[in-house]
Amino acid sequence: MKKVGFFGWTITEECRYLYNIKELARATEEQQKSNRRATEEQQLATVSNSFLPKGKFKPNISHQLSIEPWIRKSDPGETEVVVVDMLVKHFNETGEKYIYLPGTIHQPDYYNISELIGCDIYAARDAITKLKQEGIVYLMADRSVGKWKLGLKKSFVAMLQYEAEVGEVGEEGGEGHAGADS
C-alpha cells in the first residue's frame, strides 16, 4: 500500500500480487480439504461395511428382492401379498428387514396397521397371523423404543436372495433352474 496525500492510500501492484497469492493458497487449501473429506468418506464406507454383523447391510447397498418366487410357490391372499410387499420394499430401500408399527408396547394397534396396508382390521390381523405361522414374518415387542416390530424372517429373506441369484444365473446361462428338479 502506498500513501497518497494526507489521508489517502492506494493499493500497489505488489499488494495486488500478494493478495492474489493469498487467495490462490486459500482456494487450494479448500480444494485439498474437500478431496480429503471425500477420500475419508469413501474409506469409511468401505471399512464400515466389513465390520457389520453377518446378515446386516448398509442402507447404501442395493437390495433388489422380489416377492415373485414366493407368490409362485405358495398361493398367498391379497392382504398377505400387500404386507410382504411392503416389508420387501422397505428392505430394498433401507436394508432393514423390519418396520416399527403404530401403537404402544402393550398391544399392536391393528386399526393403524390396517390403514397402513389398506385393508380392514380383521384382514390385517389374520394376514399377519398366517404369515407368522408360515415362518415369513415375525411380530415382536421392542421394549427399547416401546413399539412393535413387524419384520421379515432371515430365512425368508435368504430364500428370496437365493431365488434372485438362481434366476440371474439361469437367465445368463440360457437355462433355468427347472432342470435341477429332474
C-alpha positions in Angstrom: 0.0 0.0 0.0 1.2 3.5 -0.7 0.2 6.7 0.9 -1.3 9.3 -1.4 -1.8 12.8 0.0 -2.6 13.5 3.6 -5.4 10.9 4.3 -5.4 8.7 1.1 -4.0 5.3 0.4 -3.7 3.3 -2.8 -3.0 -0.4 -3.5 0.2 -1.0 -5.3 0.9 -3.8 -7.8 2.9 -5.7 -5.1 -0.1 -5.7 -2.8 -2.4 -7.0 -5.5 0.2 -9.7 -6.3 0.4 -10.8 -2.6 -3.4 -10.7 -2.3 -3.8 -13.0 -5.4 -1.3 -15.4 -4.0 -3.2 -15.5 -0.7 -6.5 -16.1 -2.5 -4.9 -18.9 -4.6 -3.5 -20.5 -1.4 -6.9 -20.3 0.3 -8.7 -21.9 -2.7 -6.0 -24.7 -3.0 -6.4 -25.4 0.7 -10.2 -25.6 0.4 -9.9 -28.0 -2.5 -7.5 -30.2 -0.5 -9.9 -30.3 2.4 -12.7 -31.3 0.1 -10.6 -34.0 -1.5 -9.6 -35.3 1.9 -13.2 -35.4 3.1 -14.3 -37.3 0.0 -11.5 -39.8 0.5 -12.2 -40.3 4.2 -15.9 -40.9 3.5 -15.1 -43.4 0.8 -12.7 -45.3 3.1 -15.2 -45.2 6.0 -17.9 -46.7 3.7 -15.6 -49.5 2.7 -14.4 -50.2 6.2 -17.8 -49.9 8.0 -19.4 -52.5 5.7 -16.7 -55.0 6.7 -17.4 -54.6 10.4 -21.1 -55.2 10.2 -22.5 -58.4 11.8 -23.4 -61.2 9.5 -26.8 -60.6 7.9 -26.7 -56.8 8.4 -26.4 -54.4 5.4 -25.7 -50.8 5.0 -28.6 -48.8 3.5 -26.5 -47.6 0.6 -26.1 -51.2 -0.7 -28.7 -52.0 -3.2 -31.1 -54.9 -2.3 -33.5 -55.7 -5.1 -35.5 -58.6 -3.9 -38.8 -59.6 -5.5 -41.7 -61.5 -3.9 -42.5 -63.2 -7.2 -40.8 -66.5 -6.3 -42.8 -66.6 -3.1 -46.1 -65.9 -4.9 -45.4 -68.7 -7.4 -44.5 -71.2 -4.7 -47.3 -70.5 -2.2 -50.7 -69.1 -3.1 -51.0 -66.2 -0.7 -54.0 -64.0 -0.2 -54.2 -60.4 -1.4 -53.6 -58.9 2.1 -50.6 -61.2 2.8 -49.1 -60.1 -0.5 -49.5 -56.4 0.5 -47.9 -57.0 3.9 -44.9 -58.9 2.5 -44.5 -56.5 -0.5 -44.5 -53.5 1.9 -41.7 -55.2 4.0 -39.7 -56.2 1.0 -39.9 -52.7 -0.5 -38.7 -51.3 2.8 -35.9 -53.8 2.9 -34.9 -52.9 -0.7 -34.8 -49.2 0.2 -33.2 -49.3 3.6 -31.6 -52.7 4.2 -33.7 -53.2 7.3 -35.9 -56.3 7.5 -38.4 -54.7 9.9 -40.6 -51.7 10.4 -42.0 -50.2 13.6 -45.7 -50.3 13.9 -48.0 -47.7 15.3 -49.2 -48.3 18.8 -47.8 -49.0 22.2 -45.7 -51.8 23.7 -48.8 -53.3 25.3 -50.6 -54.3 22.2 -50.1 -53.8 18.4 -52.6 -51.3 17.0 -54.3 -53.3 14.3 -56.5 -50.3 13.4 -53.4 -48.3 12.3 -51.8 -51.3 10.8 -55.0 -51.9 8.7 -54.8 -48.3 7.5 -51.1 -48.7 6.7 -51.7 -51.7 4.4 -55.1 -50.6 3.2 -57.5 -53.3 4.4 -59.9 -53.9 7.3 -58.7 -54.6 10.8 -59.6 -58.3 10.7 -57.9 -59.0 7.4 -54.7 -57.3 8.7 -54.7 -59.4 11.9 -55.4 -62.6 10.0 -52.8 -61.9 7.3 -50.1 -61.2 9.9 -51.1 -64.3 11.9 -51.0 -66.5 8.8 -47.6 -65.1 7.7 -46.2 -65.7 11.2 -47.4 -69.3 11.1 -45.8 -69.8 7.7 -42.4 -68.5 9.0 -42.4 -65.5 6.7 -42.7 -62.6 9.2 -42.3 -62.0 12.9 -44.1 -59.6 15.2 -42.4 -58.7 18.4 -42.3 -56.0 21.0 -39.2 -53.9 21.1 -39.0 -52.6 24.6 -36.1 -50.3 23.8 -38.3 -48.0 21.8 -41.7 -49.0 23.2 -43.1 -50.2 19.8 -43.9 -53.4 18.0 -41.7 -54.6 15.1 -43.1 -56.4 12.1 -40.3 -57.9 10.1 -39.2 -60.4 7.5 -37.6 -63.6 8.9 -34.0 -64.2 8.0 -34.8 -67.5 6.3 -37.4 -65.9 4.1 -35.0 -63.1 3.0 -32.3 -65.7 2.4 -34.8 -67.7 0.2 -35.6 -64.6 -1.8 -31.9 -63.8 -2.2 -31.2 -67.3 -3.3 -34.1 -67.2 -5.8 -32.8 -63.9 -7.2 -29.3 -65.3 -7.6 -30.5 -68.6 -9.2 -32.8 -66.6 -11.5 -29.9 -64.3 -12.6 -27.6 -67.3 -13.2 -30.3 -69.2 -15.1 -31.1 -66.2 -17.3 -27.4 -65.6 -18.1 -26.6 -69.3 -18.7 -29.5 -69.8 -21.1 -31.3 -72.4 -18.9 -33.5 -72.0 -15.9 -33.2 -73.9 -12.6 -36.1 -76.2 -13.6 -33.5 -78.8 -14.9 -32.3 -79.2 -11.3 -35.6 -80.9 -10.3 -35.1 -83.9 -12.7 
